[in-house]
Amino acid sequence: MVENTLQQEGVLGARIMGGGFGGCSINLIQEDKAEEVIKAISEKYLEYFNIQMKIYQVKISDGIKEYTNEYII
């Protein structure tokens, strides 16, 4: 799936996570191409495995931040 995903326009990166436990792939996709890529990969997955793929869309955030005393009011 990762190899196929990487061939899609708008995909910046893809890799397998947790492959020993059934696994999943995490994919970095340009926001304007996300629906197109999801549709293409979902169709391939259904064709190959004969089951619907579960998709969890997330957005990248700034992550955690450290707050010091100077920020506490």
mmCIF file of the N, C-alpha and C atoms, coordinates in Angstrom:
data_MODEL
# 
_entry.id   MODEL 
# 
loop_
_atom_site.group_PDB 
_atom_site.id 
_atom_site.type_symbol 
_atom_site.label_atom_id 
_atom_site.label_alt_id 
_atom_site.label_comp_id 
_atom_site.label_asym_id 
_atom_site.label_entity_id 
_atom_site.label_seq_id 
_atom_site.pdbx_PDB_ins_code 
_atom_site.Cartn_x 
_atom_site.Cartn_y 
_atom_site.Cartn_z 
_atom_site.occupancy 
_atom_site.B_iso_or_equiv 
_atom_site.pdbx_formal_charge 
_atom_site.auth_seq_id 
_atom_site.auth_comp_id 
_atom_site.auth_asym_id 
_atom_site.auth_atom_id 
_atom_site.pdbx_PDB_model_num 
ATOM 1   N N  . MET A 1 1  ? 0.814   -1.186 0.000  1.00 0.00 ? 1  MET A N  1 
ATOM 2   C CA . MET A 1 1  ? 0.000   0.000  0.000  1.00 0.00 ? 1  MET A CA 1 
ATOM 3   C C  . MET A 1 1  ? 0.862   1.257  0.000  1.00 0.00 ? 1  MET A C  1 
ATOM 4   N N  . VAL A 1 2  ? 1.951   1.235  0.745  1.00 0.00 ? 2  VAL A N  1 
ATOM 5   C CA . VAL A 1 2  ? 2.814   2.405  0.800  1.00 0.00 ? 2  VAL A CA 1 
ATOM 6   C C  . VAL A 1 2  ? 3.390   2.705  -0.587 1.00 0.00 ? 2  VAL A C  1 
ATOM 7   N N  . GLU A 1 3  ? 3.842   1.686  -1.280 1.00 0.00 ? 3  GLU A N  1 
ATOM 8   C CA . GLU A 1 3  ? 4.406   1.903  -2.612 1.00 0.00 ? 3  GLU A CA 1 
ATOM 9   C C  . GLU A 1 3  ? 3.376   2.535  -3.540 1.00 0.00 ? 3  GLU A C  1 
ATOM 10  N N  . ASN A 1 4  ? 2.138   2.051  -3.470 1.00 0.00 ? 4  ASN A N  1 
ATOM 11  C CA . ASN A 1 4  ? 1.078   2.597  -4.299 1.00 0.00 ? 4  ASN A CA 1 
ATOM 12  C C  . ASN A 1 4  ? 0.740   4.021  -3.882 1.00 0.00 ? 4  ASN A C  1 
ATOM 13  N N  . THR A 1 5  ? 0.687   4.270  -2.593 1.00 0.00 ? 5  THR A N  1 
ATOM 14  C CA . THR A 1 5  ? 0.376   5.603  -2.087 1.00 0.00 ? 5  THR A CA 1 
ATOM 15  C C  . THR A 1 5  ? 1.428   6.607  -2.547 1.00 0.00 ? 5  THR A C  1 
ATOM 16  N N  . LEU A 1 6  ? 2.688   6.229  -2.486 1.00 0.00 ? 6  LEU A N  1 
ATOM 17  C CA . LEU A 1 6  ? 3.770   7.131  -2.880 1.00 0.00 ? 6  LEU A CA 1 
ATOM 18  C C  . LEU A 1 6  ? 3.700   7.519  -4.357 1.00 0.00 ? 6  LEU A C  1 
ATOM 19  N N  . GLN A 1 7  ? 3.007   6.740  -5.168 1.00 0.00 ? 7  GLN A N  1 
ATOM 20  C CA . GLN A 1 7  ? 2.869   7.043  -6.594 1.00 0.00 ? 7  GLN A CA 1 
ATOM 21  C C  . GLN A 1 7  ? 1.772   8.065  -6.865 1.00 0.00 ? 7  GLN A C  1 
ATOM 22  N N  . GLN A 1 8  ? 0.948   8.369  -5.870 1.00 0.00 ? 8  GLN A N  1 
ATOM 23  C CA . GLN A 1 8  ? -0.170  9.302  -6.051 1.00 0.00 ? 8  GLN A CA 1 
ATOM 24  C C  . GLN A 1 8  ? 0.318   10.747 -6.013 1.00 0.00 ? 8  GLN A C  1 
ATOM 25  N N  . GLU A 1 9  ? -0.247  11.574 -6.869 1.00 0.00 ? 9  GLU A N  1 
ATOM 26  C CA . GLU A 1 9  ? 0.096   12.997 -6.896 1.00 0.00 ? 9  GLU A CA 1 
ATOM 27  C C  . GLU A 1 9  ? -0.341  13.664 -5.593 1.00 0.00 ? 9  GLU A C  1 
ATOM 28  N N  . GLY A 1 10 ? 0.533   14.443 -5.012 1.00 0.00 ? 10 GLY A N  1 
ATOM 29  C CA . GLY A 1 10 ? 0.227   15.154 -3.783 1.00 0.00 ? 10 GLY A CA 1 
ATOM 30  C C  . GLY A 1 10 ? 0.694   14.452 -2.523 1.00 0.00 ? 10 GLY A C  1 
ATOM 31  N N  . VAL A 1 11 ? 1.226   13.247 -2.646 1.00 0.00 ? 11 VAL A N  1 
ATOM 32  C CA . VAL A 1 11 ? 1.727   12.505 -1.482 1.00 0.00 ? 11 VAL A CA 1 
ATOM 33  C C  . VAL A 1 11 ? 3.175   12.918 -1.229 1.00 0.00 ? 11 VAL A C  1 
ATOM 34  N N  . LEU A 1 12 ? 3.424   13.410 -0.025 1.00 0.00 ? 12 LEU A N  1 
ATOM 35  C CA . LEU A 1 12 ? 4.757   13.882 0.348  1.00 0.00 ? 12 LEU A CA 1 
ATOM 36  C C  . LEU A 1 12 ? 5.572   12.802 1.039  1.00 0.00 ? 12 LEU A C  1 
ATOM 37  N N  . GLY A 1 13 ? 4.898   11.793 1.599  1.00 0.00 ? 13 GLY A N  1 
ATOM 38  C CA . GLY A 1 13 ? 5.578   10.706 2.281  1.00 0.00 ? 13 GLY A CA 1 
ATOM 39  C C  . GLY A 1 13 ? 4.579   9.685  2.773  1.00 0.00 ? 13 GLY A C  1 
ATOM 40  N N  . ALA A 1 14 ? 5.030   8.450  2.930  1.00 0.00 ? 14 ALA A N  1 
ATOM 41  C CA . ALA A 1 14 ? 4.176   7.366  3.425  1.00 0.00 ? 14 ALA A CA 1 
ATOM 42  C C  . ALA A 1 14 ? 5.062   6.295  4.033  1.00 0.00 ? 14 ALA A C  1 
ATOM 43  N N  . ARG A 1 15 ? 4.563   5.666  5.111  1.00 0.00 ? 15 ARG A N  1 
ATOM 44  C CA . ARG A 1 15 ? 5.315   4.566  5.727  1.00 0.00 ? 15 ARG A CA 1 
ATOM 45  C C  . ARG A 1 15 ? 4.372   3.689  6.536  1.00 0.00 ? 15 ARG A C  1 
ATOM 46  N N  . ILE A 1 16 ? 4.811   2.475  6.814  1.00 0.00 ? 16 ILE A N  1 
ATOM 47  C CA . ILE A 1 16 ? 4.053   1.527  7.627  1.00 0.00 ? 16 ILE A CA 1 
ATOM 48  C C  . ILE A 1 16 ? 4.366   1.795  9.095  1.00 0.00 ? 16 ILE A C  1 
ATOM 49  N N  . MET A 1 17 ? 3.338   1.701  9.931  1.00 0.00 ? 17 MET A N  1 
ATOM 50  C CA . MET A 1 17 ? 3.498   1.822  11.381 1.00 0.00 ? 17 MET A CA 1 
ATOM 51  C C  . MET A 1 17 ? 2.846   0.605  12.029 1.00 0.00 ? 17 MET A C  1 
ATOM 52  N N  . GLY A 1 18 ? 3.499   0.001  13.003 1.00 0.00 ? 18 GLY A N  1 
ATOM 53  C CA . GLY A 1 18 ? 2.906   -1.117 13.738 1.00 0.00 ? 18 GLY A CA 1 
ATOM 54  C C  . GLY A 1 18 ? 2.630   -2.335 12.881 1.00 0.00 ? 18 GLY A C  1 
ATOM 55  N N  . GLY A 1 19 ? 3.478   -2.606 11.913 1.00 0.00 ? 19 GLY A N  1 
ATOM 56  C CA . GLY A 1 19 ? 3.268   -3.712 10.985 1.00 0.00 ? 19 GLY A CA 1 
ATOM 57  C C  . GLY A 1 19 ? 3.174   -5.077 11.645 1.00 0.00 ? 19 GLY A C  1 
ATOM 58  N N  . GLY A 1 20 ? 3.774   -5.259 12.793 1.00 0.00 ? 20 GLY A N  1 
ATOM 59  C CA . GLY A 1 20 ? 3.726   -6.543 13.475 1.00 0.00 ? 20 GLY A CA 1 
ATOM 60  C C  . GLY A 1 20 ? 2.389   -6.827 14.139 1.00 0.00 ? 20 GLY A C  1 
ATOM 61  N N  . PHE A 1 21 ? 1.540   -5.821 14.247 1.00 0.00 ? 21 PHE A N  1 
ATOM 62  C CA . PHE A 1 21 ? 0.252   -5.970 14.919 1.00 0.00 ? 21 PHE A CA 1 
ATOM 63  C C  . PHE A 1 21 ? -0.896  -5.625 13.986 1.00 0.00 ? 21 PHE A C  1 
ATOM 64  N N  . GLY A 1 22 ? -0.759  -5.954 12.726 1.00 0.00 ? 22 GLY A N  1 
ATOM 65  C CA . GLY A 1 22 ? -1.790  -5.614 11.758 1.00 0.00 ? 22 GLY A CA 1 
ATOM 66  C C  . GLY A 1 22 ? -1.423  -4.353 11.004 1.00 0.00 ? 22 GLY A C  1 
ATOM 67  N N  . GLY A 1 23 ? -0.897  -3.396 11.725 1.00 0.00 ? 23 GLY A N  1 
ATOM 68  C CA . GLY A 1 23 ? -0.306  -2.215 11.134 1.00 0.00 ? 23 GLY A CA 1 
ATOM 69  C C  . GLY A 1 23 ? -1.255  -1.249 10.463 1.00 0.00 ? 23 GLY A C  1 
ATOM 70  N N  . CYS A 1 24 ? -0.680  -0.166 10.051 1.00 0.00 ? 24 CYS A N  1 
ATOM 71  C CA . CYS A 1 24 ? -1.375  0.866  9.301  1.00 0.00 ? 24 CYS A CA 1 
ATOM 72  C C  . CYS A 1 24 ? -0.307  1.651  8.561  1.00 0.00 ? 24 CYS A C  1 
ATOM 73  N N  . SER A 1 25 ? -0.753  2.540  7.719  1.00 0.00 ? 25 SER A N  1 
ATOM 74  C CA . SER A 1 25 ? 0.219   3.435  7.099  1.00 0.00 ? 25 SER A CA 1 
ATOM 75  C C  . SER A 1 25 ? -0.110  4.856  7.518  1.00 0.00 ? 25 SER A C  1 
ATOM 76  N N  . ILE A 1 26 ? 0.910   5.649  7.623  1.00 0.00 ? 26 ILE A N  1 
ATOM 77  C CA . ILE A 1 26 ? 0.733   7.068  7.888  1.00 0.00 ? 26 ILE A CA 1 
ATOM 78  C C  . ILE A 1 26 ? 1.233   7.781  6.638  1.00 0.00 ? 26 ILE A C  1 
ATOM 79  N N  . ASN A 1 27 ? 0.419   8.717  6.170  1.00 0.00 ? 27 ASN A N  1 
ATOM 80  C CA . ASN A 1 27 ? 0.708   9.350  4.892  1.00 0.00 ? 27 ASN A CA 1 
ATOM 81  C C  . ASN A 1 27 ? 0.626   10.862 5.022  1.00 0.00 ? 27 ASN A C  1 
ATOM 82  N N  . LEU A 1 28 ? 1.609   11.555 4.503  1.00 0.00 ? 28 LEU A N  1 
ATOM 83  C CA . LEU A 1 28 ? 1.596   13.007 4.460  1.00 0.00 ? 28 LEU A CA 1 
ATOM 84  C C  . LEU A 1 28 ? 1.135   13.407 3.062  1.00 0.00 ? 28 LEU A C  1 
ATOM 85  N N  . ILE A 1 29 ? -0.017  14.076 3.006  1.00 0.00 ? 29 ILE A N  1 
ATOM 86  C CA . ILE A 1 29 ? -0.647  14.387 1.728  1.00 0.00 ? 29 ILE A CA 1 
ATOM 87  C C  . ILE A 1 29 ? -0.977  15.873 1.687  1.00 0.00 ? 29 ILE A C  1 
ATOM 88  N N  . GLN A 1 30 ? -0.732  16.502 0.556  1.00 0.00 ? 30 GLN A N  1 
ATOM 89  C CA . GLN A 1 30 ? -1.119  17.890 0.393  1.00 0.00 ? 30 GLN A CA 1 
ATOM 90  C C  . GLN A 1 30 ? -2.628  17.997 0.605  1.00 0.00 ? 30 GLN A C  1 
ATOM 91  N N  . GLU A 1 31 ? -3.045  19.000 1.361  1.00 0.00 ? 31 GLU A N  1 
ATOM 92  C CA . GLU A 1 31 ? -4.453  19.129 1.743  1.00 0.00 ? 31 GLU A CA 1 
ATOM 93  C C  . GLU A 1 31 ? -5.392  19.144 0.534  1.00 0.00 ? 31 GLU A C  1 
ATOM 94  N N  . ASP A 1 32 ? -5.004  19.807 -0.538 1.00 0.00 ? 32 ASP A N  1 
ATOM 95  C CA . ASP A 1 32 ? -5.870  19.901 -1.708 1.00 0.00 ? 32 ASP A CA 1 
ATOM 96  C C  . ASP A 1 32 ? -5.944  18.610 -2.518 1.00 0.00 ? 32 ASP A C  1 
ATOM 97  N N  . LYS A 1 33 ? -5.109  17.633 -2.210 1.00 0.00 ? 33 LYS A N  1 
ATOM 98  C CA . LYS A 1 33 ? -5.095  16.344 -2.915 1.00 0.00 ? 33 LYS A CA 1 
ATOM 99  C C  . LYS A 1 33 ? -5.602  15.198 -2.042 1.00 0.00 ? 33 LYS A C  1 
ATOM 100 N N  . ALA A 1 34 ? -5.902  15.468 -0.775 1.00 0.00 ? 34 ALA A N  1 
ATOM 101 C CA . ALA A 1 34 ? -6.233  14.409 0.182  1.00 0.00 ? 34 ALA A CA 1 
ATOM 102 C C  . ALA A 1 34 ? -7.409  13.545 -0.263 1.00 0.00 ? 34 ALA A C  1 
ATOM 103 N N  . GLU A 1 35 ? -8.520  14.143 -0.643 1.00 0.00 ? 35 GLU A N  1 
ATOM 104 C CA . GLU A 1 35 ? -9.708  13.362 -1.024 1.00 0.00 ? 35 GLU A CA 1 
ATOM 105 C C  . GLU A 1 35 ? -9.430  12.487 -2.237 1.00 0.00 ? 35 GLU A C  1 
ATOM 106 N N  . GLU A 1 36 ? -8.704  13.027 -3.190 1.00 0.00 ? 36 GLU A N  1 
ATOM 107 C CA . GLU A 1 36 ? -8.353  12.280 -4.406 1.00 0.00 ? 36 GLU A CA 1 
ATOM 108 C C  . GLU A 1 36 ? -7.480  11.064 -4.068 1.00 0.00 ? 36 GLU A C  1 
ATOM 109 N N  . VAL A 1 37 ? -6.490  11.261 -3.217 1.00 0.00 ? 37 VAL A N  1 
ATOM 110 C CA . VAL A 1 37 ? -5.591  10.175 -2.818 1.00 0.00 ? 37 VAL A CA 1 
ATOM 111 C C  . VAL A 1 37 ? -6.359  9.130  -2.013 1.00 0.00 ? 37 VAL A C  1 
ATOM 112 N N  . ILE A 1 38 ? -7.182  9.576  -1.070 1.00 0.00 ? 38 ILE A N  1 
ATOM 113 C CA . ILE A 1 38 ? -7.977  8.647  -0.257 1.00 0.00 ? 38 ILE A CA 1 
ATOM 114 C C  . ILE A 1 38 ? -8.855  7.777  -1.140 1.00 0.00 ? 38 ILE A C  1 
ATOM 115 N N  . LYS A 1 39 ? -9.511  8.378  -2.110 1.00 0.00 ? 39 LYS A N  1 
ATOM 116 C CA . LYS A 1 39 ? -10.381 7.621  -3.025 1.00 0.00 ? 39 LYS A CA 1 
ATOM 117 C C  . LYS A 1 39 ? -9.584  6.572  -3.794 1.00 0.00 ? 39 LYS A C  1 
ATOM 118 N N  . ALA A 1 40 ? -8.448  6.978  -4.348 1.00 0.00 ? 40 ALA A N  1 
ATOM 119 C CA . ALA A 1 40 ? -7.630  6.054  -5.140 1.00 0.00 ? 40 ALA A CA 1 
ATOM 120 C C  . ALA A 1 40 ? -7.110  4.897  -4.303 1.00 0.00 ? 40 ALA A C  1 
ATOM 121 N N  . ILE A 1 41 ? -6.589  5.189  -3.121 1.00 0.00 ? 41 ILE A N  1 
ATOM 122 C CA . ILE A 1 41 ? -6.014  4.152  -2.267 1.00 0.00 ? 41 ILE A CA 1 
ATOM 123 C C  . ILE A 1 41 ? -7.120  3.247  -1.706 1.00 0.00 ? 41 ILE A C  1 
ATOM 124 N N  . SER A 1 42 ? -8.256  3.819  -1.358 1.00 0.00 ? 42 SER A N  1 
ATOM 125 C CA . SER A 1 42 ? -9.380  3.019  -0.845 1.00 0.00 ? 42 SER A CA 1 
ATOM 126 C C  . SER A 1 42 ? -9.848  2.007  -1.879 1.00 0.00 ? 42 SER A C  1 
ATOM 127 N N  . GLU A 1 43 ? -9.917  2.442  -3.128 1.00 0.00 ? 43 GLU A N  1 
ATOM 128 C CA . GLU A 1 43 ? -10.331 1.531  -4.208 1.00 0.00 ? 43 GLU A CA 1 
ATOM 129 C C  . GLU A 1 43 ? -9.332  0.389  -4.371 1.00 0.00 ? 43 GLU A C  1 
ATOM 130 N N  . LYS A 1 44 ? -8.046  0.712  -4.342 1.00 0.00 ? 44 LYS A N  1 
ATOM 131 C CA . LYS A 1 44 ? -6.997  -0.329 -4.455 1.00 0.00 ? 44 LYS A CA 1 
ATOM 132 C C  . LYS A 1 44 ? -7.077  -1.304 -3.287 1.00 0.00 ? 44 LYS A C  1 
ATOM 133 N N  . TYR A 1 45 ? -7.270  -0.790 -2.077 1.00 0.00 ? 45 TYR A N  1 
ATOM 134 C CA . TYR A 1 45 ? -7.347  -1.617 -0.876 1.00 0.00 ? 45 TYR A CA 1 
ATOM 135 C C  . TYR A 1 45 ? -8.533  -2.576 -0.967 1.00 0.00 ? 45 TYR A C  1 
ATOM 136 N N  . LEU A 1 46 ? -9.694  -2.051 -1.358 1.00 0.00 ? 46 LEU A N  1 
ATOM 137 C CA . LEU A 1 46 ? -10.895 -2.882 -1.504 1.00 0.00 ? 46 LEU A CA 1 
ATOM 138 C C  . LEU A 1 46 ? -10.688 -3.948 -2.570 1.00 0.00 ? 46 LEU A C  1 
ATOM 139 N N  . GLU A 1 47 ? -10.078 -3.570 -3.661 1.00 0.00 ? 47 GLU A N  1 
ATOM 140 C CA . GLU A 1 47 ? -9.806  -4.511 -4.749 1.00 0.00 ? 47 GLU A CA 1 
ATOM 141 C C  . GLU A 1 47 ? -8.875  -5.643 -4.290 1.00 0.00 ? 47 GLU A C  1 
ATOM 142 N N  . TYR A 1 48 ? -7.845  -5.299 -3.529 1.00 0.00 ? 48 TYR A N  1 
ATOM 143 C CA . TYR A 1 48 ? -6.836  -6.276 -3.114 1.00 0.00 ? 48 TYR A CA 1 
ATOM 144 C C  . TYR A 1 48 ? -7.300  -7.143 -1.947 1.00 0.00 ? 48 TYR A C  1 
ATOM 145 N N  . PHE A 1 49 ? -7.906  -6.530 -0.915 1.00 0.00 ? 49 PHE A N  1 
ATOM 146 C CA . PHE A 1 49 ? -8.266  -7.253 0.308  1.00 0.00 ? 49 PHE A CA 1 
ATOM 147 C C  . PHE A 1 49 ? -9.750  -7.595 0.419  1.00 0.00 ? 49 PHE A C  1 
ATOM 148 N N  . ASN A 1 50 ? -10.582 -6.994 -0.427 1.00 0.00 ? 50 ASN A N  1 
ATOM 149 C CA . ASN A 1 50 ? -12.028 -7.186 -0.403 1.00 0.00 ? 50 ASN A CA 1 
ATOM 150 C C  . ASN A 1 50 ? -12.661 -6.745 0.924  1.00 0.00 ? 50 ASN A C  1 
ATOM 151 N N  . ILE A 1 51 ? -12.079 -5.723 1.545  1.00 0.00 ? 51 ILE A N  1 
ATOM 152 C CA . ILE A 1 51 ? -12.663 -5.095 2.738  1.00 0.00 ? 51 ILE A CA 1 
ATOM 153 C C  . ILE A 1 51 ? -12.465 -3.583 2.629  1.00 0.00 ? 51 ILE A C  1 
ATOM 154 N N  . GLN A 1 52 ? -13.344 -2.848 3.298  1.00 0.00 ? 52 GLN A N  1 
ATOM 155 C CA . GLN A 1 52 ? -13.229 -1.394 3.301  1.00 0.00 ? 52 GLN A CA 1 
ATOM 156 C C  . GLN A 1 52 ? -12.089 -0.962 4.225  1.00 0.00 ? 52 GLN A C  1 
ATOM 157 N N  . MET A 1 53 ? -11.315 -0.039 3.758  1.00 0.00 ? 53 MET A N  1 
ATOM 158 C CA . MET A 1 53 ? -10.204 0.489  4.533  1.00 0.00 ? 53 MET A CA 1 
ATOM 159 C C  . MET A 1 53 ? -10.725 1.526  5.533  1.00 0.00 ? 53 MET A C  1 
ATOM 160 N N  . LYS A 1 54 ? -10.198 1.522  6.746  1.00 0.00 ? 54 LYS A N  1 
ATOM 161 C CA . LYS A 1 54 ? -10.529 2.549  7.729  1.00 0.00 ? 54 LYS A CA 1 
ATOM 162 C C  . LYS A 1 54 ? -9.567  3.714  7.544  1.00 0.00 ? 54 LYS A C  1 
ATOM 163 N N  . ILE A 1 55 ? -10.118 4.912  7.552  1.00 0.00 ? 55 ILE A N  1 
ATOM 164 C CA . ILE A 1 55 ? -9.322  6.113  7.318  1.00 0.00 ? 55 ILE A CA 1 
ATOM 165 C C  . ILE A 1 55 ? -9.519  7.065  8.491  1.00 0.00 ? 55 ILE A C  1 
ATOM 166 N N  . TYR A 1 56 ? -8.429  7.564  9.022  1.00 0.00 ? 56 TYR A N  1 
ATOM 167 C CA . TYR A 1 56 ? -8.453  8.549  10.097 1.00 0.00 ? 56 TYR A CA 1 
ATOM 168 C C  . TYR A 1 56 ? -7.667  9.765  9.625  1.00 0.00 ? 56 TYR A C  1 
ATOM 169 N N  . GLN A 1 57 ? -8.367  10.847 9.324  1.00 0.00 ? 57 GLN A N  1 
ATOM 170 C CA . GLN A 1 57 ? -7.688  12.056 8.889  1.00 0.00 ? 57 GLN A CA 1 
ATOM 171 C C  . GLN A 1 57 ? -7.332  12.903 10.102 1.00 0.00 ? 57 GLN A C  1 
ATOM 172 N N  . VAL A 1 58 ? -6.105  13.384 10.113 1.00 0.00 ? 58 VAL A N  1 
ATOM 173 C CA . VAL A 1 58 ? -5.628  14.254 11.185 1.00 0.00 ? 58 VAL A CA 1 
ATOM 174 C C  . VAL A 1 58 ? -4.927  15.456 10.562 1.00 0.00 ? 58 VAL A C  1 
ATOM 175 N N  . LYS A 1 59 ? -4.773  16.493 11.348 1.00 0.00 ? 59 LYS A N  1 
ATOM 176 C CA . LYS A 1 59 ? -4.039  17.671 10.899 1.00 0.00 ? 59 LYS A CA 1 
ATOM 177 C C  . LYS A 1 59 ? -2.798  17.823 11.765 1.00 0.00 ? 59 LYS A C  1 
ATOM 178 N N  . ILE A 1 60 ? -1.722  18.241 11.150 1.00 0.00 ? 60 ILE A N  1 
ATOM 179 C CA . ILE A 1 60 ? -0.476  18.476 11.864 1.00 0.00 ? 60 ILE A CA 1 
ATOM 180 C C  . ILE A 1 60 ? -0.647  19.736 12.716 1.00 0.00 ? 60 ILE A C  1 
ATOM 181 N N  . SER A 1 61 ? -0.194  19.671 13.954 1.00 0.00 ? 61 SER A N  1 
ATOM 182 C CA . SER A 1 61 ? -0.269  20.840 14.837 1.00 0.00 ? 61 SER A CA 1 
ATOM 183 C C  . SER A 1 61 ? 1.142   21.250 15.250 1.00 0.00 ? 61 SER A C  1 
ATOM 184 N N  . ASP A 1 62 ? 1.203   22.280 16.061 1.00 0.00 ? 62 ASP A N  1 
ATOM 185 C CA . ASP A 1 62 ? 2.493   22.748 16.562 1.00 0.00 ? 62 ASP A CA 1 
ATOM 186 C C  . ASP A 1 62 ? 3.091   21.794 17.598 1.00 0.00 ? 62 ASP A C  1 
ATOM 187 N N  . GLY A 1 63 ? 2.307   20.846 18.070 1.00 0.00 ? 63 GLY A N  1 
ATOM 188 C CA . GLY A 1 63 ? 2.802   19.901 19.062 1.00 0.00 ? 63 GLY A CA 1 
ATOM 189 C C  . GLY A 1 63 ? 2.779   20.489 20.464 1.00 0.00 ? 63 GLY A C  1 
ATOM 190 N N  . ILE A 1 64 ? 3.550   19.875 21.339 1.00 0.00 ? 64 ILE A N  1 
ATOM 191 C CA . ILE A 1 64 ? 3.546   20.330 22.734 1.00 0.00 ? 64 ILE A CA 1 
ATOM 192 C C  . ILE A 1 64 ? 4.440   21.554 22.888 1.00 0.00 ? 64 ILE A C  1 
ATOM 193 N N  . LYS A 1 65 ? 4.175   22.309 23.919 1.00 0.00 ? 65 LYS A N  1 
ATOM 194 C CA . LYS A 1 65 ? 4.980   23.494 24.213 1.00 0.00 ? 65 LYS A CA 1 
ATOM 195 C C  . LYS A 1 65 ? 5.334   23.496 25.692 1.00 0.00 ? 65 LYS A C  1 
ATOM 196 N N  . GLU A 1 66 ? 6.462   24.053 25.994 1.00 0.00 ? 66 GLU A N  1 
ATOM 197 C CA . GLU A 1 66 ? 6.873   24.203 27.393 1.00 0.00 ? 66 GLU A CA 1 
ATOM 198 C C  . GLU A 1 66 ? 6.461   25.590 27.864 1.00 0.00 ? 66 GLU A C  1 
ATOM 199 N N  . TYR A 1 67 ? 5.762   25.640 28.978 1.00 0.00 ? 67 TYR A N  1 
ATOM 200 C CA . TYR A 1 67 ? 5.387   26.914 29.571 1.00 0.00 ? 67 TYR A CA 1 
ATOM 201 C C  . TYR A 1 67 ? 6.255   27.135 30.800 1.00 0.00 ? 67 TYR A C  1 
ATOM 202 N N  . THR A 1 68 ? 6.831   28.301 30.877 1.00 0.00 ? 68 THR A N  1 
ATOM 203 C CA . THR A 1 68 ? 7.660   28.632 32.025 1.00 0.00 ? 68 THR A CA 1 
ATOM 204 C C  . THR A 1 68 ? 6.887   29.607 32.903 1.00 0.00 ? 68 THR A C  1 
ATOM 205 N N  . ASN A 1 69 ? 7.432   29.916 34.072 1.00 0.00 ? 69 ASN A N  1 
ATOM 206 C CA . ASN A 1 69 ? 6.766   30.818 35.022 1.00 0.00 ? 69 ASN A CA 1 
ATOM 207 C C  . ASN A 1 69 ? 6.445   32.175 34.423 1.00 0.00 ? 69 ASN A C  1 
ATOM 208 N N  . GLU A 1 70 ? 7.195   32.633 33.467 1.00 0.00 ? 70 GLU A N  1 
ATOM 209 C CA . GLU A 1 70 ? 6.946   33.956 32.914 1.00 0.00 ? 70 GLU A CA 1 
ATOM 210 C C  . GLU A 1 70 ? 5.615   34.011 32.167 1.00 0.00 ? 70 GLU A C  1 
ATOM 211 N N  . TYR A 1 71 ? 5.036   32.857 31.812 1.00 0.00 ? 71 TYR A N  1 
ATOM 212 C CA . TYR A 1 71 ? 3.762   32.836 31.105 1.00 0.00 ? 71 TYR A CA 1 
ATOM 213 C C  . TYR A 1 71 ? 2.580   32.612 32.039 1.00 0.00 ? 71 TYR A C  1 
ATOM 214 N N  . ILE A 1 72 ? 2.835   32.289 33.291 1.00 0.00 ? 72 ILE A N  1 
ATOM 215 C CA . ILE A 1 72 ? 1.746   32.014 34.238 1.00 0.00 ? 72 ILE A CA 1 
ATOM 216 C C  . ILE A 1 72 ? 1.242   33.349 34.803 1.00 0.00 ? 72 ILE A C  1 
ATOM 217 N N  . ILE A 1 73 ? -0.059  33.523 34.740 1.00 0.00 ? 73 ILE A N  1 
ATOM 218 C CA . ILE A 1 73 ? -0.676  34.763 35.249 1.00 0.00 ? 73 ILE A CA 1 
ATOM 219 C C  . ILE A 1 73 ? -1.230  34.529 36.636 1.00 0.00 ? 73 ILE A C  1 
# 
